[in-house]
Amino acid sequence: MFLLGEIQSAEVDLLMNLQTNLSNAVKGLGDLDFLTYRAMSTPPATLTPPDDSSKGPMRFVDGNFIETFLYLPDDIANAVVQGNGKAVDNLGVSVQDVVDILEALKRLR
């Protein structure tokens, strides 16, 4: 089951940044890099997206992907929130804050 909705602007940036940091720690479906997996491409479909779509989804939060955060070991969850110098860097919230937001979104489904 999937849910399509609009996320409040106050939380959309946090979730987008979480998704970016998470993509450095977790592989997407089929063990593909998340950005490659979600990059839009039109037929013929390939695993190598065209140059204009290689940046991945634009302002799209993949709920199934960010839900994987809930199942990460504590050390990796902390690294994702802190950024460890990669991607977006520190999200400015605690791991528990992220868990609370994701649990609330999960209940919407």
C-alpha positions in Angstrom: 0.0 0.0 0.0 1.3 3.4 -0.9 0.3 6.9 0.2 0.7 10.0 -2.0 0.5 13.2 -0.1 1.9 16.6 0.6 4.4 17.0 3.5 4.4 20.1 5.6 7.1 22.5 4.4 8.6 22.5 7.9 9.3 18.7 7.7 10.0 18.3 4.0 13.5 19.6 4.1 14.4 17.4 7.1 13.0 14.3 5.3 14.8 15.2 2.1 18.1 15.6 4.0 17.5 12.4 5.9 16.9 10.6 2.6 20.2 12.0 1.2 22.2 11.0 4.3 20.5 7.6 4.4 21.4 7.0 0.8 25.1 7.0 1.9 24.5 4.4 4.5 21.9 2.1 2.9 21.5 0.6 -0.5 18.2 0.9 -2.4 16.1 -1.9 -3.8 18.1 -4.6 -5.6 21.3 -3.4 -3.9 21.4 -0.4 -6.2 22.4 3.1 -5.1 19.2 4.8 -4.0 19.7 7.8 -6.4 20.2 5.5 -9.3 17.2 3.4 -8.4 14.9 6.4 -8.1 16.4 8.4 -11.0 13.7 8.9 -13.6 14.4 7.5 -17.0 12.2 6.8 -19.9 12.3 3.7 -22.2 14.5 2.1 -22.9 15.0 1.7 -19.2 18.5 1.3 -18.2 20.5 1.2 -14.9 22.5 4.2 -16.2 20.2 7.2 -16.1 20.6 10.0 -18.5 22.7 13.0 -17.3 19.8 15.2 -16.5 18.2 12.6 -14.1 21.4 11.3 -12.5 20.7 13.4 -9.4 17.9 11.2 -8.4 14.3 12.2 -7.5 13.5 15.9 -7.3 11.6 16.8 -4.1 10.3 13.3 -3.7 10.5 11.5 -0.4 10.5 7.7 -0.7 8.6 6.6 2.4 9.7 3.0 2.1 13.3 4.0 1.8 13.3 6.4 4.7 11.4 3.9 6.8 14.5 1.7 6.7 16.0 4.2 9.2 13.8 2.7 11.9 15.6 -0.6 11.6 19.2 0.6 11.5 21.6 -0.2 14.3 22.1 2.7 16.7 25.6 3.5 15.5 24.5 3.8 11.9 21.3 5.7 12.8 23.5 8.2 14.7 25.9 8.5 11.7 23.0 9.2 9.4 21.6 11.9 11.7 25.1 13.5 12.2 26.0 13.1 8.5 29.6 12.2 9.4 30.9 14.9 7.0 29.1 13.4 4.0 26.0 14.4 2.1 23.9 17.0 4.0 25.8 16.7 7.3 24.1 17.1 10.6 20.3 17.1 10.4 20.0 19.2 13.5 17.7 16.8 15.3 18.2 13.7 17.5 17.7 10.1 16.4 14.6 10.0 18.6 13.1 13.0 16.8 13.6 11.3 13.5 12.1 8.0 14.9 9.1 10.0 16.2 8.5 11.7 12.8 8.8 8.4 10.9 6.5 6.5 13.3 3.9 9.2 12.9 4.1 9.0 9.1 4.0 5.2 9.3 0.7 5.4 11.1 -0.8 7.3 8.2 -0.6 4.2 6.0 
